[in-house]
Amino acid sequence: MFLTDSAARAGRGYGYFGKLRAPGAGVHNHTLTHPNLRTLSAGAQKREICGQQEVLKKRFGERPELFRPPYGNYNEATLAAAGSCGVKAVVLWQATMQINDMRYAEAGKLRPGDIVLAHFRGPAELKGTTMTRMVTNMLRSIQRQGYTVARLEDYV
């Protein structure tokens, strides 16, 4: 889970994500407010990334080692900022979970090692379905293609 502070606080709160950590879900950094980092100065990027590192340390007892830039947008200043506050890897994705299926970056299918981006969605965004149904659709699509889901932390 790559958390943005503003969204995590506005939604179900950090307690919700804490419960998901218990069975093994990792919590990682996605900035304080979800800006397009390429539009920010180096200092502003550092505040966004390092600020969220501190929020997550306070909430969960450790600074994450993984970071996903909002919209996949980053530059050299982003990498320097992330590294300066303890991030070990910047993570992007090759496919995205949609309500009924997935969208792929290449070839209309998954490839070995692909990372799938999935968002927590509220009822207004789910168009009459649920997160449970959306995740079930994603898992079935992955299985139909002959793959198994694994924890990102076990491979990065």
Phi and psi in radians as a Rosetta constraint file:
Dihedral C 1 N 2 CA 2 C 2 CIRCULARHARMONIC -1.836 0.35
Dihedral N 2 CA 2 C 2 N 3 CIRCULARHARMONIC 1.887 0.35
Dihedral C 2 N 3 CA 3 C 3 CIRCULARHARMONIC -1.763 0.35
Dihedral N 3 CA 3 C 3 N 4 CIRCULARHARMONIC 2.403 0.35
Dihedral C 3 N 4 CA 4 C 4 CIRCULARHARMONIC -1.777 0.35
Dihedral N 4 CA 4 C 4 N 5 CIRCULARHARMONIC 2.243 0.35
Dihedral C 4 N 5 CA 5 C 5 CIRCULARHARMONIC -0.979 0.35
Dihedral N 5 CA 5 C 5 N 6 CIRCULARHARMONIC -0.844 0.35
Dihedral C 5 N 6 CA 6 C 6 CIRCULARHARMONIC -1.059 0.35
Dihedral N 6 CA 6 C 6 N 7 CIRCULARHARMONIC -0.701 0.35
Dihedral C 6 N 7 CA 7 C 7 CIRCULARHARMONIC -1.290 0.35
Dihedral N 7 CA 7 C 7 N 8 CIRCULARHARMONIC -0.716 0.35
Dihedral C 7 N 8 CA 8 C 8 CIRCULARHARMONIC -1.108 0.35
Dihedral N 8 CA 8 C 8 N 9 CIRCULARHARMONIC -0.722 0.35
Dihedral C 8 N 9 CA 9 C 9 CIRCULARHARMONIC -1.229 0.35
Dihedral N 9 CA 9 C 9 N 10 CIRCULARHARMONIC -0.659 0.35
Dihedral C 9 N 10 CA 10 C 10 CIRCULARHARMONIC -1.293 0.35
Dihedral N 10 CA 10 C 10 N 11 CIRCULARHARMONIC -0.483 0.35
Dihedral C 10 N 11 CA 11 C 11 CIRCULARHARMONIC -1.485 0.35
Dihedral N 11 CA 11 C 11 N 12 CIRCULARHARMONIC -2.222 0.35
Dihedral C 11 N 12 CA 12 C 12 CIRCULARHARMONIC -1.380 0.35
Dihedral N 12 CA 12 C 12 N 13 CIRCULARHARMONIC -0.152 0.35
Dihedral C 12 N 13 CA 13 C 13 CIRCULARHARMONIC 1.595 0.35
Dihedral N 13 CA 13 C 13 N 14 CIRCULARHARMONIC 2.894 0.35
Dihedral C 13 N 14 CA 14 C 14 CIRCULARHARMONIC -1.150 0.35
Dihedral N 14 CA 14 C 14 N 15 CIRCULARHARMONIC -0.434 0.35
Dihedral C 14 N 15 CA 15 C 15 CIRCULARHARMONIC -1.034 0.35
Dihedral N 15 CA 15 C 15 N 16 CIRCULARHARMONIC -0.664 0.35
Dihedral C 15 N 16 CA 16 C 16 CIRCULARHARMONIC -1.021 0.35
Dihedral N 16 CA 16 C 16 N 17 CIRCULARHARMONIC -0.809 0.35
Dihedral C 16 N 17 CA 17 C 17 CIRCULARHARMONIC -1.265 0.35
Dihedral N 17 CA 17 C 17 N 18 CIRCULARHARMONIC -0.521 0.35
Dihedral C 17 N 18 CA 18 C 18 CIRCULARHARMONIC -1.073 0.35
Dihedral N 18 CA 18 C 18 N 19 CIRCULARHARMONIC -0.688 0.35
Dihedral C 18 N 19 CA 19 C 19 CIRCULARHARMONIC -1.135 0.35
Dihedral N 19 CA 19 C 19 N 20 CIRCULARHARMONIC -0.601 0.35
Dihedral C 19 N 20 CA 20 C 20 CIRCULARHARMONIC -1.276 0.35
Dihedral N 20 CA 20 C 20 N 21 CIRCULARHARMONIC -0.402 0.35
Dihedral C 20 N 21 CA 21 C 21 CIRCULARHARMONIC -1.194 0.35
Dihedral N 21 CA 21 C 21 N 22 CIRCULARHARMONIC -0.597 0.35
Dihedral C 21 N 22 CA 22 C 22 CIRCULARHARMONIC -0.930 0.35
Dihedral N 22 CA 22 C 22 N 23 CIRCULARHARMONIC -0.812 0.35
Dihedral C 22 N 23 CA 23 C 23 CIRCULARHARMONIC -1.428 0.35
Dihedral N 23 CA 23 C 23 N 24 CIRCULARHARMONIC 0.061 0.35
Dihedral C 23 N 24 CA 24 C 24 CIRCULARHARMONIC 2.114 0.35
Dihedral N 24 CA 24 C 24 N 25 CIRCULARHARMONIC 0.046 0.35
Dihedral C 24 N 25 CA 25 C 25 CIRCULARHARMONIC -1.287 0.35
Dihedral N 25 CA 25 C 25 N 26 CIRCULARHARMONIC 2.270 0.35
Dihedral C 25 N 26 CA 26 C 26 CIRCULARHARMONIC -1.448 0.35
Dihedral N 26 CA 26 C 26 N 27 CIRCULARHARMONIC 2.643 0.35
Dihedral C 26 N 27 CA 27 C 27 CIRCULARHARMONIC -2.007 0.35
Dihedral N 27 CA 27 C 27 N 28 CIRCULARHARMONIC 2.230 0.35
Dihedral C 27 N 28 CA 28 C 28 CIRCULARHARMONIC -2.347 0.35
Dihedral N 28 CA 28 C 28 N 29 CIRCULARHARMONIC 3.088 0.35
Dihedral C 28 N 29 CA 29 C 29 CIRCULARHARMONIC -1.598 0.35
Dihedral N 29 CA 29 C 29 N 30 CIRCULARHARMONIC 2.386 0.35
Dihedral C 29 N 30 CA 30 C 30 CIRCULARHARMONIC -2.409 0.35
Dihedral N 30 CA 30 C 30 N 31 CIRCULARHARMONIC 0.397 0.35
Dihedral C 30 N 31 CA 31 C 31 CIRCULARHARMONIC 1.467 0.35
Dihedral N 31 CA 31 C 31 N 32 CIRCULARHARMONIC 2.963 0.35
Dihedral C 31 N 32 CA 32 C 32 CIRCULARHARMONIC -1.301 0.35
Dihedral N 32 CA 32 C 32 N 33 CIRCULARHARMONIC -0.777 0.35
Dihedral C 32 N 33 CA 33 C 33 CIRCULARHARMONIC -2.250 0.35
Dihedral N 33 CA 33 C 33 N 34 CIRCULARHARMONIC 0.142 0.35
Dihedral C 33 N 34 CA 34 C 34 CIRCULARHARMONIC 1.143 0.35
Dihedral N 34 CA 34 C 34 N 35 CIRCULARHARMONIC 0.811 0.35
Dihedral C 34 N 35 CA 35 C 35 CIRCULARHARMONIC -1.473 0.35
Dihedral N 35 CA 35 C 35 N 36 CIRCULARHARMONIC 2.885 0.35
Dihedral C 35 N 36 CA 36 C 36 CIRCULARHARMONIC -1.343 0.35
Dihedral N 36 CA 36 C 36 N 37 CIRCULARHARMONIC 1.814 0.35
Dihedral C 36 N 37 CA 37 C 37 CIRCULARHARMONIC -1.059 0.35
Dihedral N 37 CA 37 C 37 N 38 CIRCULARHARMONIC -0.541 0.35
Dihedral C 37 N 38 CA 38 C 38 CIRCULARHARMONIC -1.113 0.35
Dihedral N 38 CA 38 C 38 N 39 CIRCULARHARMONIC -0.304 0.35
Dihedral C 38 N 39 CA 39 C 39 CIRCULARHARMONIC -1.598 0.35
Dihedral N 39 CA 39 C 39 N 40 CIRCULARHARMONIC -0.055 0.35
Dihedral C 39 N 40 CA 40 C 40 CIRCULARHARMONIC -1.818 0.35
Dihedral N 40 CA 40 C 40 N 41 CIRCULARHARMONIC 2.696 0.35
Dihedral C 40 N 41 CA 41 C 41 CIRCULARHARMONIC -1.169 0.35
Dihedral N 41 CA 41 C 41 N 42 CIRCULARHARMONIC 2.895 0.35
Dihedral C 41 N 42 CA 42 C 42 CIRCULARHARMONIC -1.032 0.35
Dihedral N 42 CA 42 C 42 N 43 CIRCULARHARMONIC -0.722 0.35
Dihedral C 42 N 43 CA 43 C 43 CIRCULARHARMONIC -1.137 0.35
Dihedral N 43 CA 43 C 43 N 44 CIRCULARHARMONIC -0.720 0.35
Dihedral C 43 N 44 CA 44 C 44 CIRCULARHARMONIC -1.164 0.35
Dihedral N 44 CA 44 C 44 N 45 CIRCULARHARMONIC -0.657 0.35
Dihedral C 44 N 45 CA 45 C 45 CIRCULARHARMONIC -1.109 0.35
Dihedral N 45 CA 45 C 45 N 46 CIRCULARHARMONIC -0.744 0.35
Dihedral C 45 N 46 CA 46 C 46 CIRCULARHARMONIC -1.089 0.35
Dihedral N 46 CA 46 C 46 N 47 CIRCULARHARMONIC -0.715 0.35
Dihedral C 46 N 47 CA 47 C 47 CIRCULARHARMONIC -1.090 0.35
Dihedral N 47 CA 47 C 47 N 48 CIRCULARHARMONIC -0.732 0.35
Dihedral C 47 N 48 CA 48 C 48 CIRCULARHARMONIC -1.096 0.35
Dihedral N 48 CA 48 C 48 N 49 CIRCULARHARMONIC -0.827 0.35
Dihedral C 48 N 49 CA 49 C 49 CIRCULARHARMONIC -1.354 0.35
Dihedral N 49 CA 49 C 49 N 50 CIRCULARHARMONIC -0.919 0.35
Dihedral C 49 N 50 CA 50 C 50 CIRCULARHARMONIC -1.178 0.35
Dihedral N 50 CA 50 C 50 N 51 CIRCULARHARMONIC -0.580 0.35
Dihedral C 50 N 51 CA 51 C 51 CIRCULARHARMONIC -1.068 0.35
Dihedral N 51 CA 51 C 51 N 52 CIRCULARHARMONIC -0.731 0.35
Dihedral C 51 N 52 CA 52 C 52 CIRCULARHARMONIC -1.236 0.35
Dihedral N 52 CA 52 C 52 N 53 CIRCULARHARMONIC -0.574 0.35
Dihedral C 52 N 53 CA 53 C 53 CIRCULARHARMONIC -0.992 0.35
Dihedral N 53 CA 53 C 53 N 54 CIRCULARHARMONIC -0.771 0.35
Dihedral C 53 N 54 CA 54 C 54 CIRCULARHARMONIC -1.205 0.35
Dihedral N 54 CA 54 C 54 N 55 CIRCULARHARMONIC -0.708 0.35
Dihedral C 54 N 55 CA 55 C 55 CIRCULARHARMONIC -1.032 0.35
Dihedral N 55 CA 55 C 55 N 56 CIRCULARHARMONIC -0.809 0.35
Dihedral C 55 N 56 CA 56 C 56 CIRCULARHARMONIC -1.202 0.35
Dihedral N 56 CA 56 C 56 N 57 CIRCULARHARMONIC -0.617 0.35
Dihedral C 56 N 57 CA 57 C 57 CIRCULARHARMONIC -1.093 0.35
Dihedral N 57 CA 57 C 57 N 58 CIRCULARHARMONIC -0.786 0.35
Dihedral C 57 N 58 CA 58 C 58 CIRCULARHARMONIC -1.105 0.35
Dihedral N 58 CA 58 C 58 N 59 CIRCULARHARMONIC -0.719 0.35
Dihedral C 58 N 59 CA 59 C 59 CIRCULARHARMONIC -1.303 0.35
Dihedral N 59 CA 59 C 59 N 60 CIRCULARHARMONIC -0.682 0.35
Dihedral C 59 N 60 CA 60 C 60 CIRCULARHARMONIC -2.145 0.35
Dihedral N 60 CA 60 C 60 N 61 CIRCULARHARMONIC -0.011 0.35
Dihedral C 60 N 61 CA 61 C 61 CIRCULARHARMONIC 1.551 0.35
Dihedral N 61 CA 61 C 61 N 62 CIRCULARHARMONIC -0.004 0.35
Dihedral C 61 N 62 CA 62 C 62 CIRCULARHARMONIC -2.702 0.35
Dihedral N 62 CA 62 C 62 N 63 CIRCULARHARMONIC 2.649 0.35
Dihedral C 62 N 63 CA 63 C 63 CIRCULARHARMONIC -1.474 0.35
Dihedral N 63 CA 63 C 63 N 64 CIRCULARHARMONIC 2.324 0.35
Dihedral C 63 N 64 CA 64 C 64 CIRCULARHARMONIC -1.165 0.35
Dihedral N 64 CA 64 C 64 N 65 CIRCULARHARMONIC 2.672 0.35
Dihedral C 64 N 65 CA 65 C 65 CIRCULARHARMONIC -1.734 0.35
Dihedral N 65 CA 65 C 65 N 66 CIRCULARHARMONIC -0.184 0.35
Dihedral C 65 N 66 CA 66 C 66 CIRCULARHARMONIC -1.974 0.35
Dihedral N 66 CA 66 C 66 N 67 CIRCULARHARMONIC 2.560 0.35
Dihedral C 66 N 67 CA 67 C 67 CIRCULARHARMONIC -2.421 0.35
Dihedral N 67 CA 67 C 67 N 68 CIRCULARHARMONIC 2.368 0.35
Dihedral C 67 N 68 CA 68 C 68 CIRCULARHARMONIC -2.071 0.35
Dihedral N 68 CA 68 C 68 N 69 CIRCULARHARMONIC 2.037 0.35
Dihedral C 68 N 69 CA 69 C 69 CIRCULARHARMONIC -1.246 0.35
Dihedral N 69 CA 69 C 69 N 70 CIRCULARHARMONIC 2.391 0.35
Dihedral C 69 N 70 CA 70 C 70 CIRCULARHARMONIC -0.945 0.35
Dihedral N 70 CA 70 C 70 N 71 CIRCULARHARMONIC 2.394 0.35
Dihedral C 70 N 71 CA 71 C 71 CIRCULARHARMONIC 1.111 0.35
Dihedral N 71 CA 71 C 71 N 72 CIRCULARHARMONIC 0.089 0.35
Dihedral C 71 N 72 CA 72 C 72 CIRCULARHARMONIC 1.290 0.35
Dihedral N 72 CA 72 C 72 N 73 CIRCULARHARMONIC 0.220 0.35
Dihedral C 72 N 73 CA 73 C 73 CIRCULARHARMONIC -1.644 0.35
Dihedral N 73 CA 73 C 73 N 74 CIRCULARHARMONIC 2.157 0.35
Dihedral C 73 N 74 CA 74 C 74 CIRCULARHARMONIC -2.702 0.35
Dihedral N 74 CA 74 C 74 N 75 CIRCULARHARMONIC 2.963 0.35
Dihedral C 74 N 75 CA 75 C 75 CIRCULARHARMONIC -2.569 0.35
Dihedral N 75 CA 75 C 75 N 76 CIRCULARHARMONIC -2.990 0.35
Dihedral C 75 N 76 CA 76 C 76 CIRCULARHARMONIC -1.051 0.35
Dihedral N 76 CA 76 C 76 N 77 CIRCULARHARMONIC -0.648 0.35
Dihedral C 76 N 77 CA 77 C 77 CIRCULARHARMONIC -1.112 0.35
Dihedral N 77 CA 77 C 77 N 78 CIRCULARHARMONIC -0.617 0.35
Dihedral C 77 N 78 CA 78 C 78 CIRCULARHARMONIC -1.102 0.35
Dihedral N 78 CA 78 C 78 N 79 CIRCULARHARMONIC -0.826 0.35
Dihedral C 78 N 79 CA 79 C 79 CIRCULARHARMONIC -1.098 0.35
Dihedral N 79 CA 79 C 79 N 80 CIRCULARHARMONIC -0.715 0.35
Dihedral C 79 N 80 CA 80 C 80 CIRCULARHARMONIC -1.144 0.35
Dihedral N 80 CA 80 C 80 N 81 CIRCULARHARMONIC -0.772 0.35
Dihedral C 80 N 81 CA 81 C 81 CIRCULARHARMONIC -1.085 0.35
Dihedral N 81 CA 81 C 81 N 82 CIRCULARHARMONIC -0.829 0.35
Dihedral C 81 N 82 CA 82 C 82 CIRCULARHARMONIC -1.048 0.35
Dihedral N 82 CA 82 C 82 N 83 CIRCULARHARMONIC -0.800 0.35
Dihedral C 82 N 83 CA 83 C 83 CIRCULARHARMONIC -1.096 0.35
Dihedral N 83 CA 83 C 83 N 84 CIRCULARHARMONIC -0.612 0.35
Dihedral C 83 N 84 CA 84 C 84 CIRCULARHARMONIC -1.207 0.35
Dihedral N 84 CA 84 C 84 N 85 CIRCULARHARMONIC -0.324 0.35
Dihedral C 84 N 85 CA 85 C 85 CIRCULARHARMONIC -2.023 0.35
Dihedral N 85 CA 85 C 85 N 86 CIRCULARHARMONIC 0.419 0.35
Dihedral C 85 N 86 CA 86 C 86 CIRCULARHARMONIC 1.718 0.35
Dihedral N 86 CA 86 C 86 N 87 CIRCULARHARMONIC 0.044 0.35
Dihedral C 86 N 87 CA 87 C 87 CIRCULARHARMONIC -1.278 0.35
Dihedral N 87 CA 87 C 87 N 88 CIRCULARHARMONIC 2.320 0.35
Dihedral C 87 N 88 CA 88 C 88 CIRCULARHARMONIC -1.725 0.35
Dihedral N 88 CA 88 C 88 N 89 CIRCULARHARMONIC -0.432 0.35
Dihedral C 88 N 89 CA 89 C 89 CIRCULARHARMONIC -2.643 0.35
Dihedral N 89 CA 89 C 89 N 90 CIRCULARHARMONIC 2.474 0.35
Dihedral C 89 N 90 CA 90 C 90 CIRCULARHARMONIC -1.737 0.35
Dihedral N 90 CA 90 C 90 N 91 CIRCULARHARMONIC 2.223 0.35
Dihedral C 90 N 91 CA 91 C 91 CIRCULARHARMONIC -1.945 0.35
Dihedral N 91 CA 91 C 91 N 92 CIRCULARHARMONIC 2.240 0.35
Dihedral C 91 N 92 CA 92 C 92 CIRCULARHARMONIC -1.977 0.35
Dihedral N 92 CA 92 C 92 N 93 CIRCULARHARMONIC -2.927 0.35
Dihedral C 92 N 93 CA 93 C 93 CIRCULARHARMONIC -2.525 0.35
Dihedral N 93 CA 93 C 93 N 94 CIRCULARHARMONIC 2.844 0.35
Dihedral C 93 N 94 CA 94 C 94 CIRCULARHARMONIC -2.053 0.35
Dihedral N 94 CA 94 C 94 N 95 CIRCULARHARMONIC -0.223 0.35
Dihedral C 94 N 95 CA 95 C 95 CIRCULARHARMONIC -2.565 0.35
Dihedral N 95 CA 95 C 95 N 96 CIRCULARHARMONIC 2.699 0.35
Dihedral C 95 N 96 CA 96 C 96 CIRCULARHARMONIC -2.210 0.35
Dihedral N 96 CA 96 C 96 N 97 CIRCULARHARMONIC 2.444 0.35
Dihedral C 96 N 97 CA 97 C 97 CIRCULARHARMONIC -1.310 0.35
Dihedral N 97 CA 97 C 97 N 98 CIRCULARHARMONIC 2.248 0.35
Dihedral C 97 N 98 CA 98 C 98 CIRCULARHARMONIC -1.933 0.35
Dihedral N 98 CA 98 C 98 N 99 CIRCULARHARMONIC 3.110 0.35
Dihedral C 98 N 99 CA 99 C 99 CIRCULARHARMONIC -1.059 0.35
Dihedral N 99 CA 99 C 99 N 100 CIRCULARHARMONIC -0.788 0.35
Dihedral C 99 N 100 CA 100 C 100 CIRCULARHARMONIC -1.918 0.35
Dihedral N 100 CA 100 C 100 N 101 CIRCULARHARMONIC -0.260 0.35
Dihedral C 100 N 101 CA 101 C 101 CIRCULARHARMONIC -2.766 0.35
Dihedral N 101 CA 101 C 101 N 102 CIRCULARHARMONIC -2.595 0.35
Dihedral C 101 N 102 CA 102 C 102 CIRCULARHARMONIC -2.296 0.35
Dihedral N 102 CA 102 C 102 N 103 CIRCULARHARMONIC 2.778 0.35
Dihedral C 102 N 103 CA 103 C 103 CIRCULARHARMONIC -2.019 0.35
Dihedral N 103 CA 103 C 103 N 104 CIRCULARHARMONIC 2.376 0.35
Dihedral C 103 N 104 CA 104 C 104 CIRCULARHARMONIC -1.997 0.35
Dihedral N 104 CA 104 C 104 N 105 CIRCULARHARMONIC 2.547 0.35
Dihedral C 104 N 105 CA 105 C 105 CIRCULARHARMONIC -1.260 0.35
Dihedral N 105 CA 105 C 105 N 106 CIRCULARHARMONIC -0.639 0.35
Dihedral C 105 N 106 CA 106 C 106 CIRCULARHARMONIC -2.451 0.35
Dihedral N 106 CA 106 C 106 N 107 CIRCULARHARMONIC 2.532 0.35
Dihedral C 106 N 107 CA 107 C 107 CIRCULARHARMONIC 1.102 0.35
Dihedral N 107 CA 107 C 107 N 108 CIRCULARHARMONIC 0.092 0.35
Dihedral C 107 N 108 CA 108 C 108 CIRCULARHARMONIC 1.139 0.35
Dihedral N 108 CA 108 C 108 N 109 CIRCULARHARMONIC 0.376 0.35
Dihedral C 108 N 109 CA 109 C 109 CIRCULARHARMONIC -2.783 0.35
Dihedral N 109 CA 109 C 109 N 110 CIRCULARHARMONIC 2.945 0.35
Dihedral C 109 N 110 CA 110 C 110 CIRCULARHARMONIC -1.379 0.35
Dihedral N 110 CA 110 C 110 N 111 CIRCULARHARMONIC 2.722 0.35
Dihedral C 110 N 111 CA 111 C 111 CIRCULARHARMONIC -2.190 0.35
Dihedral N 111 CA 111 C 111 N 112 CIRCULARHARMONIC 2.758 0.35
Dihedral C 111 N 112 CA 112 C 112 CIRCULARHARMONIC -0.942 0.35
Dihedral N 112 CA 112 C 112 N 113 CIRCULARHARMONIC 2.300 0.35
Dihedral C 112 N 113 CA 113 C 113 CIRCULARHARMONIC 1.532 0.35
Dihedral N 113 CA 113 C 113 N 114 CIRCULARHARMONIC -0.063 0.35
Dihedral C 113 N 114 CA 114 C 114 CIRCULARHARMONIC -1.053 0.35
Dihedral N 114 CA 114 C 114 N 115 CIRCULARHARMONIC 2.516 0.35
Dihedral C 114 N 115 CA 115 C 115 CIRCULARHARMONIC -1.770 0.35
Dihedral N 115 CA 115 C 115 N 116 CIRCULARHARMONIC 2.302 0.35
Dihedral C 115 N 116 CA 116 C 116 CIRCULARHARMONIC -1.827 0.35
Dihedral N 116 CA 116 C 116 N 117 CIRCULARHARMONIC 2.219 0.35
Dihedral C 116 N 117 CA 117 C 117 CIRCULARHARMONIC -1.562 0.35
Dihedral N 117 CA 117 C 117 N 118 CIRCULARHARMONIC 2.247 0.35
Dihedral C 117 N 118 CA 118 C 118 CIRCULARHARMONIC -2.308 0.35
Dihedral N 118 CA 118 C 118 N 119 CIRCULARHARMONIC 2.397 0.35
Dihedral C 118 N 119 CA 119 C 119 CIRCULARHARMONIC -1.876 0.35
Dihedral N 119 CA 119 C 119 N 120 CIRCULARHARMONIC 2.538 0.35
Dihedral C 119 N 120 CA 120 C 120 CIRCULARHARMONIC -1.275 0.35
Dihedral N 120 CA 120 C 120 N 121 CIRCULARHARMONIC 2.252 0.35
Dihedral C 120 N 121 CA 121 C 121 CIRCULARHARMONIC -2.130 0.35
Dihedral N 121 CA 121 C 121 N 122 CIRCULARHARMONIC 2.508 0.35
Dihedral C 121 N 122 CA 122 C 122 CIRCULARHARMONIC -1.555 0.35
Dihedral N 122 CA 122 C 122 N 123 CIRCULARHARMONIC 2.929 0.35
Dihedral C 122 N 123 CA 123 C 123 CIRCULARHARMONIC -0.933 0.35
Dihedral N 123 CA 123 C 123 N 124 CIRCULARHARMONIC -0.652 0.35
Dihedral C 123 N 124 CA 124 C 124 CIRCULARHARMONIC -1.136 0.35
Dihedral N 124 CA 124 C 124 N 125 CIRCULARHARMONIC -0.466 0.35
Dihedral C 124 N 125 CA 125 C 125 CIRCULARHARMONIC -1.610 0.35
Dihedral N 125 CA 125 C 125 N 126 CIRCULARHARMONIC -0.202 0.35
Dihedral C 125 N 126 CA 126 C 126 CIRCULARHARMONIC -1.574 0.35
Dihedral N 126 CA 126 C 126 N 127 CIRCULARHARMONIC -0.053 0.35
Dihedral C 126 N 127 CA 127 C 127 CIRCULARHARMONIC 0.881 0.35
Dihedral N 127 CA 127 C 127 N 128 CIRCULARHARMONIC 0.827 0.35
Dihedral C 127 N 128 CA 128 C 128 CIRCULARHARMONIC 1.546 0.35
Dihedral N 128 CA 128 C 128 N 129 CIRCULARHARMONIC -0.037 0.35
Dihedral C 128 N 129 CA 129 C 129 CIRCULARHARMONIC -1.853 0.35
Dihedral N 129 CA 129 C 129 N 130 CIRCULARHARMONIC -2.921 0.35
Dihedral C 129 N 130 CA 130 C 130 CIRCULARHARMONIC -2.252 0.35
Dihedral N 130 CA 130 C 130 N 131 CIRCULARHARMONIC 2.865 0.35
Dihedral C 130 N 131 CA 131 C 131 CIRCULARHARMONIC -1.052 0.35
Dihedral N 131 CA 131 C 131 N 132 CIRCULARHARMONIC -0.675 0.35
Dihedral C 131 N 132 CA 132 C 132 CIRCULARHARMONIC -1.040 0.35
Dihedral N 132 CA 132 C 132 N 133 CIRCULARHARMONIC -0.807 0.35
Dihedral C 132 N 133 CA 133 C 133 CIRCULARHARMONIC -1.154 0.35
Dihedral N 133 CA 133 C 133 N 134 CIRCULARHARMONIC -0.715 0.35
Dihedral C 133 N 134 CA 134 C 134 CIRCULARHARMONIC -1.097 0.35
Dihedral N 134 CA 134 C 134 N 135 CIRCULARHARMONIC -0.787 0.35
Dihedral C 134 N 135 CA 135 C 135 CIRCULARHARMONIC -1.177 0.35
Dihedral N 135 CA 135 C 135 N 136 CIRCULARHARMONIC -0.680 0.35
Dihedral C 135 N 136 CA 136 C 136 CIRCULARHARMONIC -1.039 0.35
Dihedral N 136 CA 136 C 136 N 137 CIRCULARHARMONIC -0.780 0.35
Dihedral C 136 N 137 CA 137 C 137 CIRCULARHARMONIC -1.036 0.35
Dihedral N 137 CA 137 C 137 N 138 CIRCULARHARMONIC -0.749 0.35
Dihedral C 137 N 138 CA 138 C 138 CIRCULARHARMONIC -1.097 0.35
Dihedral N 138 CA 138 C 138 N 139 CIRCULARHARMONIC -0.831 0.35
Dihedral C 138 N 139 CA 139 C 139 CIRCULARHARMONIC -1.098 0.35
Dihedral N 139 CA 139 C 139 N 140 CIRCULARHARMONIC -0.697 0.35
Dihedral C 139 N 140 CA 140 C 140 CIRCULARHARMONIC -1.137 0.35
Dihedral N 140 CA 140 C 140 N 141 CIRCULARHARMONIC -0.695 0.35
Dihedral C 140 N 141 CA 141 C 141 CIRCULARHARMONIC -1.098 0.35
Dihedral N 141 CA 141 C 141 N 142 CIRCULARHARMONIC -0.746 0.35
Dihedral C 141 N 142 CA 142 C 142 CIRCULARHARMONIC -1.102 0.35
Dihedral N 142 CA 142 C 142 N 143 CIRCULARHARMONIC -0.787 0.35
Dihedral C 142 N 143 CA 143 C 143 CIRCULARHARMONIC -1.139 0.35
Dihedral N 143 CA 143 C 143 N 144 CIRCULARHARMONIC -0.685 0.35
Dihedral C 143 N 144 CA 144 C 144 CIRCULARHARMONIC -1.049 0.35
Dihedral N 144 CA 144 C 144 N 145 CIRCULARHARMONIC -0.496 0.35
Dihedral C 144 N 145 CA 145 C 145 CIRCULARHARMONIC -1.529 0.35
Dihedral N 145 CA 145 C 145 N 146 CIRCULARHARMONIC 0.028 0.35
Dihedral C 145 N 146 CA 146 C 146 CIRCULARHARMONIC 1.547 0.35
Dihedral N 146 CA 146 C 146 N 147 CIRCULARHARMONIC 0.297 0.35
Dihedral C 146 N 147 CA 147 C 147 CIRCULARHARMONIC -1.959 0.35
Dihedral N 147 CA 147 C 147 N 148 CIRCULARHARMONIC 2.848 0.35
Dihedral C 147 N 148 CA 148 C 148 CIRCULARHARMONIC -2.116 0.35
Dihedral N 148 CA 148 C 148 N 149 CIRCULARHARMONIC 2.474 0.35
Dihedral C 148 N 149 CA 149 C 149 CIRCULARHARMONIC -1.349 0.35
Dihedral N 149 CA 149 C 149 N 150 CIRCULARHARMONIC 2.456 0.35
Dihedral C 149 N 150 CA 150 C 150 CIRCULARHARMONIC -2.389 0.35
Dihedral N 150 CA 150 C 150 N 151 CIRCULARHARMONIC 2.788 0.35
Dihedral C 150 N 151 CA 151 C 151 CIRCULARHARMONIC -1.263 0.35
Dihedral N 151 CA 151 C 151 N 152 CIRCULARHARMONIC 2.275 0.35
Dihedral C 151 N 152 CA 152 C 152 CIRCULARHARMONIC -0.962 0.35
Dihedral N 152 CA 152 C 152 N 153 CIRCULARHARMONIC -0.726 0.35
Dihedral C 152 N 153 CA 153 C 153 CIRCULARHARMONIC -1.049 0.35
Dihedral N 153 CA 153 C 153 N 154 CIRCULARHARMONIC -0.434 0.35
Dihedral C 153 N 154 CA 154 C 154 CIRCULARHARMONIC -1.358 0.35
Dihedral N 154 CA 154 C 154 N 155 CIRCULARHARMONIC -0.160 0.35
Dihedral C 154 N 155 CA 155 C 155 CIRCULARHARMONIC -2.125 0.35
Dihedral N 155 CA 155 C 155 N 156 CIRCULARHARMONIC -0.349 0.35
